[in-house]
Amino acid sequence: MDNFTRHFFPVLTQLPIVLSRGEGSWVYDTSGNKYLDLNSGQFCAILGHSNKDIAKIVADSSLKIQNTGTLALSEDAVKAADYLHDICPEMNARVVILSTGAEANEACLRYLKFLNNKPGVICFDRAYHGLTHGTESYSMAGRHVRPAVPDTYVVPVPKNNSEDEIDKCLEVLETTVQTYKDRIACAFFEPIVSSGGLIIPYERYFVETQRILKSNGIFLAFDEAQTGMGRTGFWFCCQRYGVVPDAITLSKGLGAGYPVSAVLFNGNSFNEDSYVMHMYSSHQNDPFASAIICGVIDTIKKGGLLESNVKKGELLLSKLKELEKKYPDRIRNARGCGLMCGFDISDESISDKEAAIKGSSFVLNALKQNLLLQDCNSGRTIRLLPNYYLTEEEFDYLINGIEKMFKEGE
Ligand SMILES: Cc1ncc(COP(=O)(O)O)c(C=O)c1O
């Protein structure tokens, strides 16, 4: 398996393993080693690897009908739209089903700009929404995009939950809105900023934000790629905050490991008569994606997974906090919301470059303990978004593995 990346365009640093299969929380490499997957792939396989119910749905769908084109809806698409509508009745949602997170975000922003007849988008300084041209502009303050999309307005996400910090961030938002409101269509936020550092804003921030936006004719949309579909114990994290947005985008967990995404527009936010814009995309409202969406929602409901994610999240967080107490020099700020947890391994006192090296080395050392972990926040934070069936024994396997790493001086 030497040089297995030779025919890949070098856009990513890969781990030195090639995976051959996965089952539940575990993945297996071609040399027969197994690893506990603490991030459900790229936060997608929320129901575990090779989930039999989802596999059956995929098989059945593939023998039923393929792509129905943009002119006709399939019965599964109609059912999926009803299902999505019914898990957020407060939105009276109108749905578009798509394939990837960035695609859903592009569609969402395109419509909100159209509906509000303005070009601008407010985004967080630490946001990540994908790497298409538009979404990259609204990610990480557009630092890496050439050229940036005009009318991008970057505001700070509260970095902690002190009243002062929240007030400071709201002040910047208010000033931005007052200065540019004639050009701003919407604000687009992750309800928990993941790649930017697992930042969990207090609900007051979003409640106040919505008040400011609404009174100035600006839409609010949430990117729930990671936080949606029950991750935090609610179908959508904005339900936890008690905020009903104008749109939600979903991806990752929505497909339980398959490329499925959706935009839920708030049916009360726009007047249907004025809605004349068209949208054509090859896999729009695809029956395959639709069947999976229904299967994921049924499985979460039948398994009581919203409730169990709250309990499991509390358990995981308590174990991380114990670890933090034991190793305060290695781990800080254990935090979480439902089954979305993490901790810091370095802070702002070191450069991004040094932090990135430390983050990669942590992940590689974890691999030696048969743990698949991911760093974020330029290597400063380790985030954990396991599948919803991860067991207490598997939590202990994670904690023991990290402890072993520390004891071995890694
Ligand atoms: C919050 C968020 N939005 C959007 C995306 C982009 O999704 P995709 O990679 O499916 O385009 C990601 C991917 O990591 C994400 O974390």
The ligand as an ORCA input file, in Angstrom:
! r2SCAN-3c Opt
* xyz 0 1
  C     -21.332     23.402      8.387
  C     -20.992     22.877      7.014
  N     -21.612     23.395      5.954
  C     -21.351     22.967      4.708
  C     -20.406     22.005      4.480
  C     -20.100     21.583      3.080
  O     -20.702     20.372      2.800
  P     -20.203     19.516      1.536
  O     -18.787     19.137      1.824
  O     -21.150     18.361      1.490
  O     -20.334     20.389      0.340
  C     -19.736     21.444      5.563
  C     -18.720     20.395      5.331
  O     -17.911     20.060      6.159
  C     -20.027     21.888      6.861
  O     -19.391     21.398      7.925
*
